[in-house]
């Protein structure tokens, strides 16, 4: 639903201005790759345009214009954003005077966490930018980069986990709603299994149309989420439905609903003990004519509705408002939350905590780029200054819809950051996610259950077993995603290798973004179970997907006599070793060990599991040591990872 509006604006302003011709949709796109690419590009369908540009380049590989446009398309492909930087840079080397190239190159640097490079190109663009408004946007992006550099210096001790399959897919998943006990999740899905398939704006089948959103529900057993199903045939239609909030008693679901070409608004569906009702629109104090109301949250007493609106009288873009429940059951006049919360940029996705404090997303304040997640404490005198929830919870892309369980120690959100399986994915944040490091003095870490009204009752949503999930769609039926071909569990999230140019203070190593383990974790070191690594024998560990799968499969296993360390340099002249950017890390210092080949190798840390070593390697990579890699030692001898694999980490030799 939300792509970075600034990127879309700039695409229209620059590249199309240089080529004013409008392209008609080719009757045979497969025979006119450049024409199809240009058509979809001009429609803002960048991911549809992308494969056609690739096809066009197969016969015109040095066409700087096609390379440039393909690079811009990759700015919108979350799992391959690094391609944008490579391609735009390549196009500029072929044709240096491409219009807007410095700006797009700067944006590619920013989205790939190369902040100094981004700042350099944004400043170069500002020297000769033709449009004042775009100068303001470039200046704002410089602020994003400076904010990101500062936030990465002080990472929070938050573990970020991609929820992976079956919740995430190559489609888009976002807007999670979690029950207080953390065992039920309602969220929004958009992709090839959406009801109705590809549709035009009038909800008619159209192979060149788009998918619309549906609301799904899943239940957790232990550490495993069940396959998601449609929440109700009364709620999901061929139009757009996005889950927004659940009332404290669990009997009202608030959702965004859009039918055909209307602007949509906030609706409510009631649970009657058997099924969800057909949603009804909230009153005119919430849904204002001609404006967008796209997200909301309900206070724990059920008396206040916090929501987003673009109505007049705000501070700019989307603002956050609150409305109080009236005696007659309607919602009262909406009040703007004021300049402490709202900025001239967009604010969205409020989540009001049981203690009255507020999470929300904003493009203003000290965002790293796009929407960042912020936290504001409510005081008698008003709202305290919102705090950026920091890195790694926030990224340079849109981070939205943050919600927590009742205790507040586990959060869920959606993000378009690098490494997602699709457009947006669902993530879990644990260990400090409720408490930014900078706000210890004002944010309580005590359990907040006592302050909360009764949580959602398990009976409010009927749990559907795998057998139930394949019933016909004439009841609370299975969403098509539940009966689709199972997701390929071997597809893992590429290892994040973002680069920051500033050093990091002493802190716990930043947690690597991982996918949910496929093997149940019974103890910190799973040495009691024989690990089978046969699949990895002979595989190329330089392949990100294969390496990520290895970490996912074997990351928590250890063996007696087996340790892992992170090598950060190999020098024939060890006096050349510097790496001052790592001097603040623990465990210090780097260990130097000469080898018979005349090379001195420098390593840091010693870990029992490869997963721990990889988490530490990610920290080193974030400190601009790109050539860090993991080495293994077994009973005092240096071993290649291939040898470790061939011996199942010395559990059993693979024949």
C-alpha positions in Angstrom: 0.0 0.0 0.0 2.8 2.4 0.8 5.9 2.9 -1.3 8.3 5.7 -0.7 6.4 8.7 -2.1 9.6 10.7 -2.6 11.0 8.1 -4.9 7.8 8.0 -6.9 7.7 11.8 -7.2 11.3 12.0 -8.4 10.8 9.3 -11.0 8.0 11.4 -12.6 9.9 14.7 -12.3 13.2 13.6 -13.8 13.4 10.7 -16.1 10.0 11.3 -17.8 10.8 15.0 -18.3 13.8 14.0 -20.5 11.6 11.7 -22.6 8.2 13.4 -23.0 6.8 10.7 -25.3 4.0 8.7 -23.7 4.0 5.0 -24.5 0.9 2.9 -25.2 0.6 -0.6 -23.8 2.0 -2.9 -26.5 -0.5 -5.5 -27.7 2.3 -8.1 -27.6 4.7 -7.1 -24.8 6.8 -10.2 -25.3 7.7 -8.9 -28.8 8.3 -5.3 -27.7 10.4 -5.4 -24.6 11.4 -1.7 -24.6 7.9 -0.5 -25.3 6.4 -2.7 -22.5 9.1 -1.6 -20.1 8.4 2.1 -20.8 4.7 1.7 -20.5 4.8 0.0 -17.1 7.4 2.5 -15.9 5.3 5.4 -16.8 2.4 3.8 -15.0 4.5 3.6 -11.8 4.6 -0.3 -12.2 8.3 -0.5 -11.7 8.4 -4.2 -10.7 6.4 -5.0 -13.8 8.7 -2.9 -16.0 11.9 -4.5 -14.5 11.8 -7.9 -16.4 11.1 -6.1 -19.7 14.1 -3.8 -19.3 16.2 -6.9 -18.5 15.0 -8.5 -21.7 15.6 -5.4 -23.8 19.2 -5.3 -22.5 19.9 -8.8 -23.7 20.2 -7.4 -27.2 21.4 -3.9 -26.3 23.6 -4.5 -23.3 25.4 -1.1 -23.3 22.3 1.1 -23.7 22.9 3.6 -20.8 19.3 4.7 -20.8 17.9 1.2 -20.4 20.5 0.4 -17.7 19.6 3.6 -15.9 15.9 2.8 -16.0 16.5 -0.7 -14.8 18.5 0.6 -11.9 15.7 2.9 -10.9 13.3 -0.1 -11.0 15.6 -2.0 -8.6 15.2 0.8 -6.1 11.7 -0.7 -5.6 12.8 -4.4 -5.4 13.5 -4.9 -1.7 15.3 -8.2 -2.0 17.8 -6.9 -4.7 18.3 -3.2 -3.9 22.1 -3.6 -4.3 21.4 -4.0 -8.0 20.2 -0.4 -8.2 23.6 1.0 -7.0 25.5 -1.2 -9.5 23.3 -0.4 -12.5 22.9 3.3 -12.0 26.6 3.7 -11.4 27.2 1.7 -14.6 24.9 3.9 -16.6 26.6 7.0 -15.4 30.0 5.7 -16.4 28.6 5.1 -20.0 26.7 8.4 -20.2 27.7 10.8 -17.4 25.0 13.5 -18.2 21.9 11.4 -17.6 19.2 13.7 -16.2 18.7 13.2 -12.4 21.4 10.5 -12.3 23.3 12.0 -9.3 20.1 12.1 -7.4 19.2 8.5 -8.1 22.7 7.4 -7.5 22.5 9.1 -4.1 19.2 7.4 -3.3 20.7 4.0 -4.2 23.6 4.7 -1.9 21.2 5.6 0.9 19.0 2.5 0.4 22.1 0.3 0.5 23.3 1.9 3.8 26.2 3.7 2.1 25.6 7.0 3.8 28.8 9.0 3.1 28.5 8.1 -0.6 24.8 9.2 -0.6 25.7 12.5 1.1 28.4 13.1 -1.5 26.1 12.6 -4.4 23.2 14.5 -2.9 25.5 17.5 -2.4 26.7 17.2 -6.0 23.1 17.2 -7.2 22.3 20.3 -5.1 24.9 22.3 -7.0 23.0 22.1 -10.2 19.5 20.9 -9.2 16.9 22.6 -11.5 13.9 22.5 -9.3 13.7 24.1 -5.8 11.3 21.5 -4.5 13.6 18.7 -5.4 16.5 20.5 -3.7 14.4 20.4 -0.5 13.9 16.7 -1.0 17.6 16.1 -1.5 18.4 18.2 1.5 16.0 16.1 3.5 17.7 12.9 2.4 21.0 14.3 3.6 19.3 14.7 7.0 18.2 11.0 6.7 21.8 9.9 6.1 23.2 12.0 9.0 20.4 10.5 11.3 21.3 7.0 10.2 25.0 7.5 10.9 24.2 8.7 14.4 21.7 5.9 15.2 24.0 3.2 13.9 26.7 4.4 16.3 24.3 3.5 19.2 22.5 0.3 18.2 19.9 -1.0 20.6 20.1 -4.6 21.9 17.1 -5.6 19.8 17.0 -9.0 18.0 15.1 -8.6 14.6 13.7 -11.8 13.1 12.0 -12.2 9.8 9.0 -14.4 10.5 9.6 -16.3 7.2 7.2 -18.9 5.8 4.4 -19.6 6.1 3.6 -16.0 7.2 5.9 -14.2 4.7 6.0 -15.0 1.0 7.1 -13.4 -2.3 4.0 -11.3 -2.0 3.5 -8.5 0.5 2.7 -9.0 4.2 2.2 -6.1 6.6 0.0 -4.5 9.4 0.4 -7.3 12.0 -2.1 -7.4 14.9 -1.1 -9.7 17.8 -3.1 -11.1 20.6 -1.9 -10.1 24.2 -0.6 -13.7 24.7 1.3 -13.6 21.4 -0.4 -16.8 20.1 -2.7 -15.3 17.4 -1.8 -13.0 14.6 -4.0 -11.1 12.1 -2.3 -9.5 9.3 -2.7 -8.2 5.7 -1.6 -10.0 2.6 -1.3 -8.9 -1.1 0.0 -11.2 -3.8 -0.8 -13.9 -6.3 -3.2 -15.6 -3.9 -5.3 -12.5 -3.3 -9.0 -13.0 -3.8 -10.0 -12.1 -7.4 -6.5 -12.3 -8.7 -5.3 -9.5 -10.9 -7.9 -6.7 -11.1 -8.3 -3.3 -12.6 -9.5 -0.3 -10.6 -13.1 -1.3 -11.1 -12.4 -4.8 -9.7 -12.7 -6.5 -13.1 -10.2 -9.2 -14.1 -7.2 -7.7 -15.9 -3.9 -9.6 -16.6 -2.1 -6.2 -16.4 -3.9 -5.1 -13.2 -2.9 -5.4 -9.6 -3.6 -7.6 -6.6 -5.7 -6.3 -3.7 -5.2 -6.9 0.0 -6.9 -9.5 2.1 -6.8 -10.0 5.9 -5.4 -13.3 7.1 -5.2 -15.0 10.5 -2.6 -17.5 11.9 -2.1 -19.2 15.2 1.1 -20.2 16.9 1.9 -23.6 18.4 5.3 -23.4 20.2 7.6 -21.6 17.8 5.6 -22.5 14.7 3.0 -20.5 13.0 0.1 -22.3 11.3 -0.6 -21.7 7.6 -2.6 -18.5 7.4 -6.2 -18.5 6.3 -8.8 -15.9 5.4 -10.2 -14.3 8.5 -13.8 -14.3 7.1 -15.7 -14.3 3.8 -17.8 -11.5 5.3 -14.7 -9.3 5.5 -12.5 -10.2 2.6 -13.8 -9.3 -0.9 -12.2 -8.5 -4.2 -11.6 -5.0 -3.0 -9.0 -3.8 -0.5 -9.2 -4.8 3.2 -6.3 -4.1 5.6 -6.5 -5.0 9.3 -5.8 -2.1 11.6 -6.8 -2.8 15.2 -8.6 -5.1 17.6 -10.7 -3.8 20.4 -9.7 -4.7 24.0 -12.4 -7.3 24.3 -11.4 -8.9 21.0 -14.9 -8.5 19.6 -14.4 -5.6 17.1 -11.9 -5.7 14.2 -11.1 -2.3 12.7 -10.0 -2.3 9.1 -9.3 -0.1 6.2 -11.7 -0.9 3.3 -11.6 0.4 -0.2 -14.2 -0.4 -2.9 -13.4 0.3 -6.5 -12.1 3.8 -7.1 -13.3 5.4 -3.8 -10.7 6.7 -1.3 -11.6 4.1 1.3 -11.8 4.6 5.0 -12.0 2.9 8.5 -14.6 0.2 9.0 -15.5 -2.0 11.9 -16.6 -5.7 11.9 -18.2 -7.3 15.0 -17.7 -10.8 16.3 -21.0 -12.4 17.4 -19.5 -15.6 18.9 -19.8 -17.5 15.6 -18.6 -15.2 12.8 -17.5 -11.7 11.9 -20.1 -9.3 10.6 -20.0 -7.4 7.3 -17.9 -4.3 8.1 -19.6 -1.0 8.5 -18.0 2.4 8.0 -17.3 4.6 11.0 -19.0 7.9 11.2 -18.1 11.3 9.6 -15.9 12.4 12.5 -13.5 9.6 11.5 -14.0 9.2 7.8 -13.9 12.7 6.4 -15.0 13.4 2.8 -12.2 13.4 0.2 -9.5 12.5 2.6 -7.6 9.3 3.5 -8.0 7.6 6.9 -5.7 4.6 6.7 -4.7 3.3 10.1 -6.0 3.3 13.7 -5.6 1.9 17.3 -8.0 1.7 20.2 -7.1 2.5 23.8 -7.2 -0.3 26.4 -10.4 1.1 27.9 -12.0 1.2 24.5 -12.9 4.9 24.8 -10.3 6.5 22.5 -9.6 5.9 18.8 -6.2 7.1 17.5 -6.1 7.3 13.7 -4.4 8.7 10.7 -5.9 11.3 8.4 -5.0 13.7 5.6 -7.8 16.2 6.5 -7.2 19.9 6.3 -5.9 21.7 9.4 -3.0 19.3 10.1 0.7 20.0 10.1 1.4 18.4 6.8 0.7 15.1 4.9 -0.7 12.5 7.2 -1.3 13.4 10.8 -2.4 11.5 13.9 -5.7 12.3 15.5 -7.7 11.0 18.5 -11.5 10.7 18.9 -13.4 9.9 22.1 -16.3 7.5 22.3 -19.7 9.3 22.9 -22.5 8.1 25.1 -24.6 7.2 22.0 -21.8 4.8 20.8 -20.6 7.2 18.0 -17.1 8.7 17.8 -16.7 12.3 18.7 -14.9 15.2 17.0 -11.3 14.3 16.0 -8.5 16.2 17.7 -5.0 16.6 16.2 -2.3 15.2 18.5 -0.4 18.4 18.1 3.2 19.4 17.1 4.8 17.2 19.7 3.7 14.2 17.6 2.9 15.5 14.1 5.4 17.1 11.7 5.3 18.7 8.3 6.0 15.1 7.0 3.9 12.0 7.3 2.9 10.3 10.5 1.1 7.0 10.4 0.4 3.6 12.1 -0.4 4.6 15.7 -0.4 1.9 18.4 -1.6 3.1 21.8 -0.1 1.0 24.6 -2.1 -0.1 27.7 -0.1 2.4 29.7 -1.2 5.3 27.5 2.1 5.7 25.7 2.3 5.7 21.9 4.2 3.9 19.1 3.9 5.4 15.6 5.7 5.7 12.3 7.0 9.0 11.0 9.0 10.4 8.1 9.9 13.4 10.2 12.1 14.0 13.2 15.3 12.0 13.1 14.2 9.3 10.7 16.8 7.2 8.9 14.8 7.4 5.7 11.2 6.7 4.8 9.0 5.8 7.9 10.8 5.1 11.2 9.2 3.8 14.3 9.0 6.2 17.2 7.8 6.0 20.8 6.2 8.9 22.8 5.4 9.0 26.5 2.2 10.6 27.6 2.6 13.0 30.5 0.1 15.2 32.4 1.4 18.2 30.5 1.2 16.5 27.1 3.4 14.2 25.0 7.1 14.0 25.7 9.4 14.4 22.7 9.1 11.2 20.6 12.2 8.9 20.6 13.4 7.1 17.5 13.4 3.3 18.4 16.8 3.1 16.8 18.8 0.7 14.8 18.4 -2.2 14.0 14.6 -1.9 14.5 14.6 1.0 12.0 16.1 0.9 8.6 16.5 3.3 5.6 13.2 1.9 4.1 9.6 2.1 5.5 9.2 0.5 9.0 5.6 0.5 9.9 2.7 -0.9 12.0 4.6 -1.6 15.2 2.5 -3.4 17.8 3.4 -5.3 21.0 2.2 -8.2 23.1 0.6 -7.4 26.5 4.0 -7.4 28.4 5.5 -5.1 25.8 8.7 -7.2 25.5 8.0 -8.6 22.1 7.0 -6.4 19.1 5.8 -7.1 15.6 6.1 -4.8 12.6 6.4 -4.8 8.8 9.2 -3.4 6.8 10.4 -3.1 3.2 14.1 -3.3 4.2 16.7 -5.1 2.2 16.5 -8.9 2.4 12.7 -9.3 2.5 11.1 -12.2 0.6 8.7 -9.8 -1.2 7.6 -6.2 -1.1 7.1 -6.0 2.7 7.6 -8.7 5.3 6.5 -9.3 8.9 9.3 -9.1 11.5 9.5 -9.8 15.2 11.5 -7.6 17.6 12.6 -9.0 20.9 15.0 -8.3 23.9 14.7 -4.6 24.5 12.2 -3.8 21.7 9.9 -1.9 24.1 12.7 0.1 25.6 15.1 2.2 23.5 18.5 2.5 25.2 18.2 6.3 25.3 14.9 6.2 27.2 15.6 4.0 30.2 14.8 6.8 32.7 11.2 7.4 31.4 10.0 4.1 30.0 9.0 1.4 32.5 10.2 -2.1 31.9 7.8 -3.6 34.4 5.0 -5.9 33.1 2.0 -3.9 32.1 -0.6 -6.6 32.4 -2.1 -5.1 35.6 -2.9 -1.9 33.7 -4.7 -3.7 30.9 -8.3 -4.5 30.4 -9.2 -8.2 29.8 -7.2 -9.5 26.8 -8.6 -11.0 23.6 -10.3 -14.2 24.5 -9.1 -17.2 22.5 -12.7 -17.9 21.6 -13.1 -14.7 19.7 -11.5 -16.3 16.7 -12.0 -19.9 15.9 -8.7 -21.7 15.4 -8.8 -23.6 12.1 -6.9 -26.9 11.8 -5.1 -27.9 8.7 -8.1 -30.1 7.7 -10.4 -27.1 8.1 -8.2 -24.9 6.0 -9.1 -26.6 2.8 -12.9 -26.3 3.1 -14.7 -24.6 0.2 -15.0 -20.8 0.5 -18.7 -20.8 1.5 -18.0 -20.4 5.3 -15.1 -18.9 7.2 -13.1 -20.4 4.5 -9.5 -21.0 3.8 -7.8 -18.2 2.0 -6.2 -19.5 -1.2 -2.8 -19.0 0.3 -3.6 -21.8 2.7 -4.1 -24.4 -0.1 -1.5 -23.0 -2.4 1.8 -24.9 -3.1 3.8 -24.8 0.1 6.5 -22.1 0.2 10.0 -23.2 -0.6 11.6 -23.3 2.8 15.0 -23.4 1.3 14.6 -19.8 0.2 16.2 -17.8 2.9 16.9 -14.1 3.5 20.2 -12.8 2.0 22.8 -11.9 4.6 22.7 -8.2 5.4 26.0 -6.6 4.6 25.1 -2.9 5.1 28.1 -0.6 5.5 28.4 2.2 7.9 31.4 4.6 7.9 31.3 5.5 11.6 32.6 3.5 14.5 30.4 2.0 17.1 30.7 2.3 20.9 31.2 -0.7 23.1 28.0 -2.6 23.0 26.5 -6.0 22.6 27.1 -7.1 19.0 24.2 -6.1 16.7 21.9 -9.0 16.1 21.9 -10.4 12.5 18.5 -10.4 10.8 17.6 -14.0 10.5 14.7 -16.1 9.4 12.8 -18.3 11.8 14.8 -21.5 12.4 13.4 -24.6 10.8 14.7 -26.8 13.6 13.2 -26.5 17.1 15.7 -25.1 19.5 15.8 -27.1 22.7 18.9 -25.6 24.2 21.5 -23.0 23.5 23.8 -25.6 22.0 22.0 -28.4 20.2 24.8 -30.9 20.5 22.6 -33.8 21.6 21.1 -34.1 18.1 22.9 -35.4 15.0 22.9 -32.6 12.4 22.6 -33.7 8.8 24.4 -31.3 6.4 24.4 -33.6 3.4 22.6 -31.1 1.3 25.4 -28.5 1.7 28.2 -30.8 0.5 29.8 -29.2 -2.6 27.5 -26.2 -2.5 29.0 -22.7 -3.1 29.0 -21.0 0.3 29.6 -17.6 -1.5 26.0 -17.9 -2.6 24.0 -15.7 -0.1 21.0 -18.0 -0.2 23.0 -21.2 0.4 25.1 -19.5 3.2 22.0 -18.1 4.8 20.4 -21.6 4.8 23.5 -23.0 6.4 23.3 -20.5 9.3 19.6 -21.2 9.6 20.2 -25.0 9.7 23.4 -25.3 11.7 23.6 -21.9 13.5 22.8 -23.3 16.9 24.8 -26.6 16.8 28.1 -27.1 18.5 30.6 -29.9 18.9 33.3 -30.6 21.4 36.6 -29.2 20.2 34.9 -27.1 17.5 35.1 -23.3 17.6 34.5 -20.4 15.2 36.2 -17.1 14.9 35.9 -14.1 12.6 38.9 -13.4 10.4 39.3 -9.6 9.6 42.6 -9.5 7.7 45.4 -11.5 6.2 48.7 -9.7 5.7 52.1 -10.7 4.4 53.4 -7.5 6.2 51.4 -7.6 9.5 52.6 -4.1 10.4 50.1 -2.8 7.7 47.2 -4.1 9.8 45.2 -1.1 11.2 41.4 -1.6 11.4 41.0 1.1 14.0 37.3 1.1 13.3 37.1 -2.1 15.3 39.0 -0.9 18.4 35.8 -0.4 20.4 34.3 -3.8 19.9 34.3 -6.6 22.4 36.0 -9.0 22.6 39.1 -7.0 21.9 41.8 -7.0 20.6 42.4 -8.7 17.3 44.6 -11.8 17.6 47.5 -12.2 15.1 48.7 -15.6 14.2 51.5 -16.3 11.6 51.1 -19.3 9.3 53.7 -21.3 7.3 52.6 -19.7 4.1 54.1 -16.4 5.4 50.7 -14.8 5.9 49.7 -13.4 9.3 45.9 -13.8 9.9 44.1 -11.5 12.3 40.9 -12.8 14.0 38.4 -11.6 16.6 36.3 -13.5 19.0 35.9 -17.2 19.7 32.4 -18.8 19.5 30.9 -22.3 20.0 28.4 -21.9 17.2 28.6 -20.6 13.7 25.4 -18.6 14.4 27.1 -16.6 17.2 30.1 -16.1 14.9 27.9 -14.8 12.1 26.1 -12.3 14.4 29.5 -10.9 15.4 30.6 -10.9 11.8 27.6 -8.8 10.9 28.7 -6.3 13.5 32.1 -6.1 12.0 30.6 -5.7 8.5 28.6 -2.7 9.8 31.8 -1.1 10.8 33.1 -1.1 7.2 35.2 -4.2 7.3 33.7 -5.8 4.3 36.1 -8.7 4.0 35.3 -10.3 7.3 34.6 -14.0 7.2 34.2 -17.0 9.5 36.9 -19.6 10.1 36.7 -22.8 12.1 39.1 -24.6 14.4 38.7 -28.3 15.3 40.9 -29.7 18.1 43.5 -27.0 17.5 43.6 -27.3 13.7 42.2 -24.7 11.3 39.5 -26.1 9.2 37.6 -25.0 6.1 33.8 -24.7 6.5 33.5 -27.4 3.8 35.4 -29.8 6.1 33.0 -29.0 8.9 30.1 -29.7 6.6 31.5 -32.9 5.3 31.8 -34.2 8.9 28.4 -32.9 10.0 30.3 -30.7 12.5 32.1 -33.9 13.6 28.9 -35.7 14.4 29.3 -38.2 11.5 31.3 -38.3 8.3 29.2 -37.8 5.2 30.0 -40.7 2.8 
